[in-house]
Amino acid sequence: MRHWTPEAKAAQAEAIRRWQPWKNSTGPRTEGGKARTRMNAEKHGQYNARDIASRREMRKILARQRQFLKSVRLALRLQKNLKTQERTIMTEVLIAEGRGIIQAFLNWKTGDERQDGILAHPRLGHPARQAA
């Protein structure tokens, strides 16, 4: 460790006042440099807020899908005892729910907040078009 004499301290203080090094420290000047420094606060890995929210949303979609599959299995067991019209209604309800799950997954995958998208394709059918 350096031991400063009073004369050396005074000389160093005067030199720093002359140099004013704090005026030269400007930080990034270009947009690219500014963008890089903004990333200093970014928490990387699997634990940033965006990724946590995305995984939480995907878990909700998967839970909905599991419940849907249970409903389908139950419906298949019950269909043996149903009349044709009741089977048709049950099938339509299950198809609508399946479309909703697929659309939720596609919205999650693409980051799309719209409720149409690939299911609005004429060949796949869209609930609004079927009602007309």
Buried (B, 14 or more C-beta within 10 A) or exposed (E): EEEEEEEEEEEEEEEEEEEEEEEEEEEEEEEEEEEEEEEEEEEEEEEEEEEEEBEEBBEEBEEBBEEBEEBBEEBEEEEEEEEEEEBEEBEEEBEEBBBBBBBBBBBBEEEEEEEEBEBBEEEEEBBEEEEE
